[in-house]
Amino acid sequence: MYDFAKIERKWRQKWTEQNLYITPDSPKNKFYLLEMYAYPSGDIHIGHFRNYGVGDTVWR
């Protein structure tokens, strides 16, 4: 049987030892972009790109 708790413990320990939970501070100013949540209620159309693509472009 697959022991989830054992596997989780193993990888959390390895990640902690390698400091994978620590990220360096960025010299850039903080930026927050709230994109519209994906909940299309019909067939996909160009409006979906407008709503999601523009925000993705700004973010990148």
PDBQT receptor file of N, H, CA, C and O in Angstrom, charges set to zero:
ATOM      1  N   MET A   1       0.835  -1.182   0.000  1.00  0.00    +0.000 N 
ATOM      2  CA  MET A   1       0.000   0.000   0.000  1.00  0.00    +0.000 C 
ATOM      3  C   MET A   1       0.883   1.251   0.000  1.00  0.00    +0.000 C 
ATOM      4  O   MET A   1       1.939   1.274   0.633  1.00  0.00    +0.000 OA
ATOM      5  N   TYR A   2       0.452   2.259  -0.696  1.00  0.00    +0.000 N 
ATOM      6  H   TYR A   2      -0.405   2.240  -1.209  1.00  0.00    +0.000 HD
ATOM      7  CA  TYR A   2       1.200   3.510  -0.819  1.00  0.00    +0.000 C 
ATOM      8  C   TYR A   2       1.049   4.322   0.470  1.00  0.00    +0.000 C 
ATOM      9  O   TYR A   2      -0.063   4.678   0.861  1.00  0.00    +0.000 OA
ATOM     10  N   ASP A   3       2.163   4.608   1.117  1.00  0.00    +0.000 N 
ATOM     11  H   ASP A   3       3.066   4.319   0.799  1.00  0.00    +0.000 HD
ATOM     12  CA  ASP A   3       2.142   5.333   2.393  1.00  0.00    +0.000 C 
ATOM     13  C   ASP A   3       2.347   6.830   2.137  1.00  0.00    +0.000 C 
ATOM     14  O   ASP A   3       3.477   7.312   2.068  1.00  0.00    +0.000 OA
ATOM     15  N   PHE A   4       1.246   7.545   2.000  1.00  0.00    +0.000 N 
ATOM     16  H   PHE A   4       0.328   7.154   2.056  1.00  0.00    +0.000 HD
ATOM     17  CA  PHE A   4       1.307   8.970   1.687  1.00  0.00    +0.000 C 
ATOM     18  C   PHE A   4       2.068   9.756   2.749  1.00  0.00    +0.000 C 
ATOM     19  O   PHE A   4       2.884  10.615   2.414  1.00  0.00    +0.000 OA
ATOM     20  N   ALA A   5       1.815   9.474   4.015  1.00  0.00    +0.000 N 
ATOM     21  H   ALA A   5       1.152   8.776   4.288  1.00  0.00    +0.000 HD
ATOM     22  CA  ALA A   5       2.453  10.224   5.107  1.00  0.00    +0.000 C 
ATOM     23  C   ALA A   5       3.967  10.060   5.069  1.00  0.00    +0.000 C 
ATOM     24  O   ALA A   5       4.700  11.025   5.287  1.00  0.00    +0.000 OA
ATOM     25  N   LYS A   6       4.437   8.853   4.795  1.00  0.00    +0.000 N 
ATOM     26  H   LYS A   6       3.841   8.070   4.618  1.00  0.00    +0.000 HD
ATOM     27  CA  LYS A   6       5.878   8.598   4.741  1.00  0.00    +0.000 C 
ATOM     28  C   LYS A   6       6.525   9.352   3.573  1.00  0.00    +0.000 C 
ATOM     29  O   LYS A   6       7.571   9.980   3.734  1.00  0.00    +0.000 OA
ATOM     30  N   ILE A   7       5.900   9.284   2.416  1.00  0.00    +0.000 N 
ATOM     31  H   ILE A   7       5.050   8.773   2.286  1.00  0.00    +0.000 HD
ATOM     32  CA  ILE A   7       6.419   9.968   1.231  1.00  0.00    +0.000 C 
ATOM     33  C   ILE A   7       6.425  11.479   1.456  1.00  0.00    +0.000 C 
ATOM     34  O   ILE A   7       7.397  12.156   1.121  1.00  0.00    +0.000 OA
ATOM     35  N   GLU A   8       5.346  11.999   2.020  1.00  0.00    +0.000 N 
ATOM     36  H   GLU A   8       4.557  11.449   2.292  1.00  0.00    +0.000 HD
ATOM     37  CA  GLU A   8       5.251  13.438   2.295  1.00  0.00    +0.000 C 
ATOM     38  C   GLU A   8       6.364  13.874   3.244  1.00  0.00    +0.000 C 
ATOM     39  O   GLU A   8       7.026  14.883   3.001  1.00  0.00    +0.000 OA
ATOM     40  N   ARG A   9       6.569  13.133   4.305  1.00  0.00    +0.000 N 
ATOM     41  H   ARG A   9       6.030  12.313   4.502  1.00  0.00    +0.000 HD
ATOM     42  CA  ARG A   9       7.625  13.443   5.282  1.00  0.00    +0.000 C 
ATOM     43  C   ARG A   9       8.993  13.467   4.614  1.00  0.00    +0.000 C 
ATOM     44  O   ARG A   9       9.791  14.376   4.844  1.00  0.00    +0.000 OA
ATOM     45  N   LYS A  10       9.256  12.459   3.785  1.00  0.00    +0.000 N 
ATOM     46  H   LYS A  10       8.608  11.721   3.598  1.00  0.00    +0.000 HD
ATOM     47  CA  LYS A  10      10.545  12.346   3.106  1.00  0.00    +0.000 C 
ATOM     48  C   LYS A  10      10.830  13.585   2.262  1.00  0.00    +0.000 C 
ATOM     49  O   LYS A  10      11.902  14.183   2.364  1.00  0.00    +0.000 OA
ATOM     50  N   TRP A  11       9.862  13.965   1.427  1.00  0.00    +0.000 N 
ATOM     51  H   TRP A  11       8.992  13.480   1.344  1.00  0.00    +0.000 HD
ATOM     52  CA  TRP A  11      10.100  15.081   0.516  1.00  0.00    +0.000 C 
ATOM     53  C   TRP A  11      10.102  16.424   1.230  1.00  0.00    +0.000 C 
ATOM     54  O   TRP A  11      10.855  17.318   0.845  1.00  0.00    +0.000 OA
ATOM     55  N   ARG A  12       9.289  16.588   2.248  1.00  0.00    +0.000 N 
ATOM     56  H   ARG A  12       8.677  15.862   2.561  1.00  0.00    +0.000 HD
ATOM     57  CA  ARG A  12       9.330  17.839   3.016  1.00  0.00    +0.000 C 
ATOM     58  C   ARG A  12      10.688  18.012   3.684  1.00  0.00    +0.000 C 
ATOM     59  O   ARG A  12      11.222  19.120   3.734  1.00  0.00    +0.000 OA
ATOM     60  N   GLN A  13      11.242  16.931   4.190  1.00  0.00    +0.000 N 
ATOM     61  H   GLN A  13      10.809  16.030   4.149  1.00  0.00    +0.000 HD
ATOM     62  CA  GLN A  13      12.558  17.001   4.827  1.00  0.00    +0.000 C 
ATOM     63  C   GLN A  13      13.628  17.381   3.798  1.00  0.00    +0.000 C 
ATOM     64  O   GLN A  13      14.467  18.242   4.066  1.00  0.00    +0.000 OA
ATOM     65  N   LYS A  14      13.602  16.752   2.638  1.00  0.00    +0.000 N 
ATOM     66  H   LYS A  14      12.921  16.053   2.421  1.00  0.00    +0.000 HD
ATOM     67  CA  LYS A  14      14.589  17.075   1.594  1.00  0.00    +0.000 C 
ATOM     68  C   LYS A  14      14.463  18.532   1.161  1.00  0.00    +0.000 C 
ATOM     69  O   LYS A  14      15.473  19.219   1.002  1.00  0.00    +0.000 OA
ATOM     70  N   TRP A  15      13.243  19.007   0.970  1.00  0.00    +0.000 N 
ATOM     71  H   TRP A  15      12.423  18.449   1.099  1.00  0.00    +0.000 HD
ATOM     72  CA  TRP A  15      13.036  20.390   0.541  1.00  0.00    +0.000 C 
ATOM     73  C   TRP A  15      13.493  21.372   1.612  1.00  0.00    +0.000 C 
ATOM     74  O   TRP A  15      14.039  22.428   1.296  1.00  0.00    +0.000 OA
ATOM     75  N   THR A  16      13.272  21.028   2.879  1.00  0.00    +0.000 N 
ATOM     76  H   THR A  16      12.828  20.170   3.136  1.00  0.00    +0.000 HD
ATOM     77  CA  THR A  16      13.722  21.889   3.971  1.00  0.00    +0.000 C 
ATOM     78  C   THR A  16      15.242  21.935   4.018  1.00  0.00    +0.000 C 
ATOM     79  O   THR A  16      15.823  23.006   4.198  1.00  0.00    +0.000 OA
ATOM     80  N   GLU A  17      15.890  20.794   3.857  1.00  0.00    +0.000 N 
ATOM     81  H   GLU A  17      15.419  19.924   3.711  1.00  0.00    +0.000 HD
ATOM     82  CA  GLU A  17      17.358  20.739   3.869  1.00  0.00    +0.000 C 
ATOM     83  C   GLU A  17      17.954  21.569   2.726  1.00  0.00    +0.000 C 
ATOM     84  O   GLU A  17      19.026  22.153   2.882  1.00  0.00    +0.000 OA
ATOM     85  N   GLN A  18      17.277  21.624   1.598  1.00  0.00    +0.000 N 
ATOM     86  H   GLN A  18      16.405  21.150   1.471  1.00  0.00    +0.000 HD
ATOM     87  CA  GLN A  18      17.774  22.361   0.431  1.00  0.00    +0.000 C 
ATOM     88  C   GLN A  18      17.279  23.811   0.400  1.00  0.00    +0.000 C 
ATOM     89  O   GLN A  18      17.512  24.530  -0.572  1.00  0.00    +0.000 OA
ATOM     90  N   ASN A  19      16.600  24.233   1.463  1.00  0.00    +0.000 N 
ATOM     91  H   ASN A  19      16.410  23.649   2.253  1.00  0.00    +0.000 HD
ATOM     92  CA  ASN A  19      16.064  25.603   1.572  1.00  0.00    +0.000 C 
ATOM     93  C   ASN A  19      15.155  25.984   0.402  1.00  0.00    +0.000 C 
ATOM     94  O   ASN A  19      15.172  27.125  -0.059  1.00  0.00    +0.000 OA
ATOM     95  N   LEU A  20      14.370  25.029  -0.069  1.00  0.00    +0.000 N 
ATOM     96  H   LEU A  20      14.356  24.102   0.305  1.00  0.00    +0.000 HD
ATOM     97  CA  LEU A  20      13.491  25.315  -1.200  1.00  0.00    +0.000 C 
ATOM     98  C   LEU A  20      12.292  26.172  -0.815  1.00  0.00    +0.000 C 
ATOM     99  O   LEU A  20      11.596  26.693  -1.686  1.00  0.00    +0.000 OA
ATOM    100  N   TYR A  21      12.046  26.323   0.490  1.00  0.00    +0.000 N 
ATOM    101  H   TYR A  21      12.611  25.900   1.198  1.00  0.00    +0.000 HD
ATOM    102  CA  TYR A  21      10.936  27.154   0.937  1.00  0.00    +0.000 C 
ATOM    103  C   TYR A  21      11.355  28.614   1.077  1.00  0.00    +0.000 C 
ATOM    104  O   TYR A  21      10.511  29.468   1.348  1.00  0.00    +0.000 OA
ATOM    105  N   ILE A  22      12.622  28.915   0.899  1.00  0.00    +0.000 N 
ATOM    106  H   ILE A  22      13.308  28.221   0.679  1.00  0.00    +0.000 HD
ATOM    107  CA  ILE A  22      13.133  30.271   1.067  1.00  0.00    +0.000 C 
ATOM    108  C   ILE A  22      13.361  30.889  -0.312  1.00  0.00    +0.000 C 
ATOM    109  O   ILE A  22      14.037  30.305  -1.159  1.00  0.00    +0.000 OA
ATOM    110  N   THR A  23      12.799  32.055  -0.524  1.00  0.00    +0.000 N 
ATOM    111  H   THR A  23      12.249  32.529   0.164  1.00  0.00    +0.000 HD
ATOM    112  CA  THR A  23      13.003  32.761  -1.788  1.00  0.00    +0.000 C 
ATOM    113  C   THR A  23      13.674  34.099  -1.508  1.00  0.00    +0.000 C 
ATOM    114  O   THR A  23      13.358  34.757  -0.516  1.00  0.00    +0.000 OA
ATOM    115  N   PRO A  24      14.587  34.502  -2.367  1.00  0.00    +0.000 N 
ATOM    116  CA  PRO A  24      15.254  35.791  -2.154  1.00  0.00    +0.000 C 
ATOM    117  C   PRO A  24      14.295  36.947  -2.445  1.00  0.00    +0.000 C 
ATOM    118  O   PRO A  24      13.398  36.826  -3.280  1.00  0.00    +0.000 OA
ATOM    119  N   ASP A  25      14.494  38.061  -1.750  1.00  0.00    +0.000 N 
ATOM    120  H   ASP A  25      15.223  38.159  -1.072  1.00  0.00    +0.000 HD
ATOM    121  CA  ASP A  25      13.693  39.252  -2.016  1.00  0.00    +0.000 C 
ATOM    122  C   ASP A  25      14.066  39.815  -3.382  1.00  0.00    +0.000 C 
ATOM    123  O   ASP A  25      15.242  39.880  -3.740  1.00  0.00    +0.000 OA
ATOM    124  N   SER A  26      13.074  40.210  -4.121  1.00  0.00    +0.000 N 
ATOM    125  H   SER A  26      12.119  40.157  -3.830  1.00  0.00    +0.000 HD
ATOM    126  CA  SER A  26      13.304  40.790  -5.441  1.00  0.00    +0.000 C 
ATOM    127  C   SER A  26      13.513  42.296  -5.308  1.00  0.00    +0.000 C 
ATOM    128  O   SER A  26      12.831  42.950  -4.519  1.00  0.00    +0.000 OA
ATOM    129  N   PRO A  27      14.449  42.848  -6.074  1.00  0.00    +0.000 N 
ATOM    130  CA  PRO A  27      14.651  44.300  -6.028  1.00  0.00    +0.000 C 
ATOM    131  C   PRO A  27      13.528  45.067  -6.742  1.00  0.00    +0.000 C 
ATOM    132  O   PRO A  27      13.431  46.287  -6.610  1.00  0.00    +0.000 OA
ATOM    133  N   LYS A  28      12.692  44.361  -7.488  1.00  0.00    +0.000 N 
ATOM    134  H   LYS A  28      12.770  43.370  -7.595  1.00  0.00    +0.000 HD
ATOM    135  CA  LYS A  28      11.599  45.003  -8.220  1.00  0.00    +0.000 C 
ATOM    136  C   LYS A  28      10.475  45.410  -7.262  1.00  0.00    +0.000 C 
ATOM    137  O   LYS A  28      10.316  44.828  -6.189  1.00  0.00    +0.000 OA
ATOM    138  N   ASN A  29       9.710  46.405  -7.665  1.00  0.00    +0.000 N 
ATOM    139  H   ASN A  29       9.839  46.878  -8.537  1.00  0.00    +0.000 HD
ATOM    140  CA  ASN A  29       8.532  46.789  -6.895  1.00  0.00    +0.000 C 
ATOM    141  C   ASN A  29       7.502  45.678  -6.973  1.00  0.00    +0.000 C 
ATOM    142  O   ASN A  29       7.403  44.981  -7.983  1.00  0.00    +0.000 OA
ATOM    143  N   LYS A  30       6.734  45.515  -5.905  1.00  0.00    +0.000 N 
ATOM    144  H   LYS A  30       6.814  46.081  -5.084  1.00  0.00    +0.000 HD
ATOM    145  CA  LYS A  30       5.704  44.481  -5.899  1.00  0.00    +0.000 C 
ATOM    146  C   LYS A  30       4.580  44.881  -6.839  1.00  0.00    +0.000 C 
ATOM    147  O   LYS A  30       4.257  46.061  -6.980  1.00  0.00    +0.000 OA
ATOM    148  N   PHE A  31       3.992  43.879  -7.478  1.00  0.00    +0.000 N 
ATOM    149  H   PHE A  31       4.255  42.921  -7.363  1.00  0.00    +0.000 HD
ATOM    150  CA  PHE A  31       2.944  44.107  -8.456  1.00  0.00    +0.000 C 
ATOM    151  C   PHE A  31       1.879  43.045  -8.260  1.00  0.00    +0.000 C 
ATOM    152  O   PHE A  31       2.196  41.860  -8.159  1.00  0.00    +0.000 OA
ATOM    153  N   TYR A  32       0.634  43.449  -8.205  1.00  0.00    +0.000 N 
ATOM    154  H   TYR A  32       0.376  44.412  -8.287  1.00  0.00    +0.000 HD
ATOM    155  CA  TYR A  32      -0.473  42.522  -8.011  1.00  0.00    +0.000 C 
ATOM    156  C   TYR A  32      -1.455  42.693  -9.160  1.00  0.00    +0.000 C 
ATOM    157  O   TYR A  32      -1.922  43.801  -9.424  1.00  0.00    +0.000 OA
ATOM    158  N   LEU A  33      -1.762  41.614  -9.833  1.00  0.00    +0.000 N 
ATOM    159  H   LEU A  33      -1.383  40.714  -9.619  1.00  0.00    +0.000 HD
ATOM    160  CA  LEU A  33      -2.707  41.649 -10.946  1.00  0.00    +0.000 C 
ATOM    161  C   LEU A  33      -3.778  40.598 -10.687  1.00  0.00    +0.000 C 
ATOM    162  O   LEU A  33      -3.485  39.403 -10.647  1.00  0.00    +0.000 OA
ATOM    163  N   LEU A  34      -5.006  41.037 -10.514  1.00  0.00    +0.000 N 
ATOM    164  H   LEU A  34      -5.245  42.008 -10.547  1.00  0.00    +0.000 HD
ATOM    165  CA  LEU A  34      -6.116  40.102 -10.329  1.00  0.00    +0.000 C 
ATOM    166  C   LEU A  34      -6.785  39.895 -11.674  1.00  0.00    +0.000 C 
ATOM    167  O   LEU A  34      -7.431  40.795 -12.210  1.00  0.00    +0.000 OA
ATOM    168  N   GLU A  35      -6.622  38.717 -12.200  1.00  0.00    +0.000 N 
ATOM    169  H   GLU A  35      -6.097  37.986 -11.764  1.00  0.00    +0.000 HD
ATOM    170  CA  GLU A  35      -7.214  38.368 -13.491  1.00  0.00    +0.000 C 
ATOM    171  C   GLU A  35      -8.630  37.869 -13.247  1.00  0.00    +0.000 C 
ATOM    172  O   GLU A  35      -8.920  37.285 -12.203  1.00  0.00    +0.000 OA
ATOM    173  N   MET A  36      -9.495  38.098 -14.199  1.00  0.00    +0.000 N 
ATOM    174  H   MET A  36      -9.259  38.573 -15.047  1.00  0.00    +0.000 HD
ATOM    175  CA  MET A  36     -10.860  37.612 -14.081  1.00  0.00    +0.000 C 
ATOM    176  C   MET A  36     -10.836  36.087 -13.977  1.00  0.00    +0.000 C 
ATOM    177  O   MET A  36     -10.105  35.418 -14.708  1.00  0.00    +0.000 OA
ATOM    178  N   TYR A  37     -11.625  35.555 -13.081  1.00  0.00    +0.000 N 
ATOM    179  H   TYR A  37     -12.219  36.098 -12.487  1.00  0.00    +0.000 HD
ATOM    180  CA  TYR A  37     -11.652  34.107 -12.893  1.00  0.00    +0.000 C 
ATOM    181  C   TYR A  37     -12.268  33.417 -14.111  1.00  0.00    +0.000 C 
ATOM    182  O   TYR A  37     -13.182  33.943 -14.746  1.00  0.00    +0.000 OA
ATOM    183  N   ALA A  38     -11.755  32.248 -14.415  1.00  0.00    +0.000 N 
ATOM    184  H   ALA A  38     -11.012  31.821 -13.898  1.00  0.00    +0.000 HD
ATOM    185  CA  ALA A  38     -12.224  31.506 -15.594  1.00  0.00    +0.000 C 
ATOM    186  C   ALA A  38     -13.545  30.813 -15.284  1.00  0.00    +0.000 C 
ATOM    187  O   ALA A  38     -13.585  29.839 -14.532  1.00  0.00    +0.000 OA
ATOM    188  N   TYR A  39     -14.602  31.315 -15.858  1.00  0.00    +0.000 N 
ATOM    189  H   TYR A  39     -14.569  32.106 -16.469  1.00  0.00    +0.000 HD
ATOM    190  CA  TYR A  39     -15.893  30.660 -15.709  1.00  0.00    +0.000 C 
ATOM    191  C   TYR A  39     -16.752  30.872 -16.957  1.00  0.00    +0.000 C 
ATOM    192  O   TYR A  39     -17.872  31.372 -16.863  1.00  0.00    +0.000 OA
ATOM    193  N   PRO A  40     -16.224  30.491 -18.130  1.00  0.00    +0.000 N 
ATOM    194  CA  PRO A  40     -17.017  30.688 -19.345  1.00  0.00    +0.000 C 
ATOM    195  C   PRO A  40     -18.317  29.891 -19.264  1.00  0.00    +0.000 C 
ATOM    196  O   PRO A  40     -18.324  28.719 -18.888  1.00  0.00    +0.000 OA
ATOM    197  N   SER A  41     -19.406  30.549 -19.621  1.00  0.00    +0.000 N 
ATOM    198  H   SER A  41     -19.401  31.501 -19.927  1.00  0.00    +0.000 HD
ATOM    199  CA  SER A  41     -20.708  29.900 -19.499  1.00  0.00    +0.000 C 
ATOM    200  C   SER A  41     -21.279  29.471 -20.847  1.00  0.00    +0.000 C 
ATOM    201  O   SER A  41     -22.438  29.064 -20.934  1.00  0.00    +0.000 OA
ATOM    202  N   GLY A  42     -20.470  29.560 -21.891  1.00  0.00    +0.000 N 
ATOM    203  H   GLY A  42     -19.529  29.890 -21.821  1.00  0.00    +0.000 HD
ATOM    204  CA  GLY A  42     -20.946  29.161 -23.211  1.00  0.00    +0.000 C 
ATOM    205  C   GLY A  42     -19.777  28.754 -24.076  1.00  0.00    +0.000 C 
ATOM    206  O   GLY A  42     -18.697  28.440 -23.576  1.00  0.00    +0.000 OA
ATOM    207  N   ASP A  43     -20.000  28.762 -25.381  1.00  0.00    +0.000 N 
ATOM    208  H   ASP A  43     -20.877  29.018 -25.788  1.00  0.00    +0.000 HD
ATOM    209  CA  ASP A  43     -18.919  28.424 -26.310  1.00  0.00    +0.000 C 
ATOM    210  C   ASP A  43     -17.815  29.467 -26.237  1.00  0.00    +0.000 C 
ATOM    211  O   ASP A  43     -18.073  30.646 -25.991  1.00  0.00    +0.000 OA
ATOM    212  N   ILE A  44     -16.580  29.021 -26.454  1.00  0.00    +0.000 N 
ATOM    213  H   ILE A  44     -16.371  28.063 -26.653  1.00  0.00    +0.000 HD
ATOM    214  CA  ILE A  44     -15.446  29.940 -26.410  1.00  0.00    +0.000 C 
ATOM    215  C   ILE A  44     -15.530  30.914 -27.591  1.00  0.00    +0.000 C 
ATOM    216  O   ILE A  44     -15.923  30.536 -28.694  1.00  0.00    +0.000 OA
ATOM    217  N   HIS A  45     -15.153  32.169 -27.340  1.00  0.00    +0.000 N 
ATOM    218  H   HIS A  45     -14.834  32.476 -26.444  1.00  0.00    +0.000 HD
ATOM    219  CA  HIS A  45     -15.195  33.189 -28.381  1.00  0.00    +0.000 C 
ATOM    220  C   HIS A  45     -14.070  34.192 -28.133  1.00  0.00    +0.000 C 
ATOM    221  O   HIS A  45     -13.339  34.062 -27.151  1.00  0.00    +0.000 OA
ATOM    222  N   ILE A  46     -13.921  35.184 -28.999  1.00  0.00    +0.000 N 
ATOM    223  H   ILE A  46     -14.515  35.290 -29.796  1.00  0.00    +0.000 HD
ATOM    224  CA  ILE A  46     -12.804  36.131 -28.929  1.00  0.00    +0.000 C 
ATOM    225  C   ILE A  46     -12.810  36.923 -27.620  1.00  0.00    +0.000 C 
ATOM    226  O   ILE A  46     -11.758  37.380 -27.174  1.00  0.00    +0.000 OA
ATOM    227  N   GLY A  47     -13.950  37.087 -27.015  1.00  0.00    +0.000 N 
ATOM    228  H   GLY A  47     -14.805  36.716 -27.377  1.00  0.00    +0.000 HD
ATOM    229  CA  GLY A  47     -14.029  37.791 -25.731  1.00  0.00    +0.000 C 
ATOM    230  C   GLY A  47     -13.234  37.092 -24.643  1.00  0.00    +0.000 C 
ATOM    231  O   GLY A  47     -12.718  37.744 -23.735  1.00  0.00    +0.000 OA
ATOM    232  N   HIS A  48     -13.131  35.780 -24.726  1.00  0.00    +0.000 N 
ATOM    233  H   HIS A  48     -13.550  35.251 -25.463  1.00  0.00    +0.000 HD
ATOM    234  CA  HIS A  48     -12.336  35.051 -23.737  1.00  0.00    +0.000 C 
ATOM    235  C   HIS A  48     -10.874  35.439 -23.853  1.00  0.00    +0.000 C 
ATOM    236  O   HIS A  48     -10.197  35.611 -22.839  1.00  0.00    +0.000 OA
ATOM    237  N   PHE A  49     -10.377  35.579 -25.074  1.00  0.00    +0.000 N 
ATOM    238  H   PHE A  49     -10.927  35.440 -25.898  1.00  0.00    +0.000 HD
ATOM    239  CA  PHE A  49      -8.987  36.008 -25.242  1.00  0.00    +0.000 C 
ATOM    240  C   PHE A  49      -8.808  37.415 -24.689  1.00  0.00    +0.000 C 
ATOM    241  O   PHE A  49      -7.836  37.695 -23.987  1.00  0.00    +0.000 OA
ATOM    242  N   ARG A  50      -9.743  38.293 -25.006  1.00  0.00    +0.000 N 
ATOM    243  H   ARG A  50     -10.533  38.066 -25.576  1.00  0.00    +0.000 HD
ATOM    244  CA  ARG A  50      -9.634  39.671 -24.526  1.00  0.00    +0.000 C 
ATOM    245  C   ARG A  50      -9.551  39.701 -22.999  1.00  0.00    +0.000 C 
ATOM    246  O   ARG A  50      -8.730  40.422 -22.432  1.00  0.00    +0.000 OA
ATOM    247  N   ASN A  51     -10.380  38.939 -22.356  1.00  0.00    +0.000 N 
ATOM    248  H   ASN A  51     -11.047  38.353 -22.817  1.00  0.00    +0.000 HD
ATOM    249  CA  ASN A  51     -10.415  38.957 -20.895  1.00  0.00    +0.000 C 
ATOM    250  C   ASN A  51      -9.192  38.310 -20.263  1.00  0.00    +0.000 C 
ATOM    251  O   ASN A  51      -8.690  38.801 -19.252  1.00  0.00    +0.000 OA
ATOM    252  N   TYR A  52      -8.709  37.228 -20.836  1.00  0.00    +0.000 N 
ATOM    253  H   TYR A  52      -9.117  36.829 -21.658  1.00  0.00    +0.000 HD
ATOM    254  CA  TYR A  52      -7.602  36.496 -20.216  1.00  0.00    +0.000 C 
ATOM    255  C   TYR A  52      -6.258  36.824 -20.854  1.00  0.00    +0.000 C 
ATOM    256  O   TYR A  52      -5.245  36.870 -20.154  1.00  0.00    +0.000 OA
ATOM    257  N   GLY A  53      -6.225  37.048 -22.145  1.00  0.00    +0.000 N 
ATOM    258  H   GLY A  53      -7.047  37.011 -22.713  1.00  0.00    +0.000 HD
ATOM    259  CA  GLY A  53      -4.968  37.288 -22.855  1.00  0.00    +0.000 C 
ATOM    260  C   GLY A  53      -4.317  38.610 -22.508  1.00  0.00    +0.000 C 
ATOM    261  O   GLY A  53      -3.096  38.686 -22.368  1.00  0.00    +0.000 OA
ATOM    262  N   VAL A  54      -5.117  39.651 -22.369  1.00  0.00    +0.000 N 
ATOM    263  H   VAL A  54      -6.109  39.590 -22.483  1.00  0.00    +0.000 HD
ATOM    264  CA  VAL A  54      -4.552  40.965 -22.064  1.00  0.00    +0.000 C 
ATOM    265  C   VAL A  54      -3.890  40.947 -20.691  1.00  0.00    +0.000 C 
ATOM    266  O   VAL A  54      -2.771  41.437 -20.537  1.00  0.00    +0.000 OA
ATOM    267  N   GLY A  55      -4.562  40.393 -19.704  1.00  0.00    +0.000 N 
ATOM    268  H   GLY A  55      -5.471  39.994 -19.829  1.00  0.00    +0.000 HD
ATOM    269  CA  GLY A  55      -3.973  40.308 -18.365  1.00  0.00    +0.000 C 
ATOM    270  C   GLY A  55      -2.703  39.485 -18.357  1.00  0.00    +0.000 C 
ATOM    271  O   GLY A  55      -1.738  39.832 -17.676  1.00  0.00    +0.000 OA
ATOM    272  N   ASP A  56      -2.694  38.399 -19.107  1.00  0.00    +0.000 N 
ATOM    273  H   ASP A  56      -3.478  38.116 -19.660  1.00  0.00    +0.000 HD
ATOM    274  CA  ASP A  56      -1.501  37.560 -19.190  1.00  0.00    +0.000 C 
ATOM    275  C   ASP A  56      -0.353  38.324 -19.840  1.00  0.00    +0.000 C 
ATOM    276  O   ASP A  56       0.795  38.199 -19.415  1.00  0.00    +0.000 OA
ATOM    277  N   THR A  57      -0.656  39.110 -20.864  1.00  0.00    +0.000 N 
ATOM    278  H   THR A  57      -1.589  39.211 -21.209  1.00  0.00    +0.000 HD
ATOM    279  CA  THR A  57       0.372  39.902 -21.538  1.00  0.00    +0.000 C 
ATOM    280  C   THR A  57       0.945  40.965 -20.606  1.00  0.00    +0.000 C 
ATOM    281  O   THR A  57       2.159  41.159 -20.554  1.00  0.00    +0.000 OA
ATOM    282  N   VAL A  58       0.082  41.646 -19.879  1.00  0.00    +0.000 N 
ATOM    283  H   VAL A  58      -0.904  41.488 -19.921  1.00  0.00    +0.000 HD
ATOM    284  CA  VAL A  58       0.539  42.670 -18.927  1.00  0.00    +0.000 C 
ATOM    285  C   VAL A  58       1.429  42.037 -17.873  1.00  0.00    +0.000 C 
ATOM    286  O   VAL A  58       2.466  42.593 -17.513  1.00  0.00    +0.000 OA
ATOM    287  N   TRP A  59       1.030  40.886 -17.383  1.00  0.00    +0.000 N 
ATOM    288  H   TRP A  59       0.187  40.434 -17.675  1.00  0.00    +0.000 HD
ATOM    289  CA  TRP A  59       1.783  40.210 -16.328  1.00  0.00    +0.000 C 
ATOM    290  C   TRP A  59       3.184  39.839 -16.795  1.00  0.00    +0.000 C 
ATOM    291  O   TRP A  59       4.154  39.986 -16.051  1.00  0.00    +0.000 OA
ATOM    292  N   ARG A  60       3.285  39.362 -18.022  1.00  0.00    +0.000 N 
ATOM    293  H   ARG A  60       2.497  39.243 -18.626  1.00  0.00    +0.000 HD
ATOM    294  CA  ARG A  60       4.589  38.926 -18.530  1.00  0.00    +0.000 C 
ATOM    295  C   ARG A  60       5.447  40.115 -18.870  1.00  0.00    +0.000 C 
ATOM    296  O   ARG A  60       6.583  39.950 -19.314  1.00  0.00    +0.000 OA
TER     297      ARG A  60
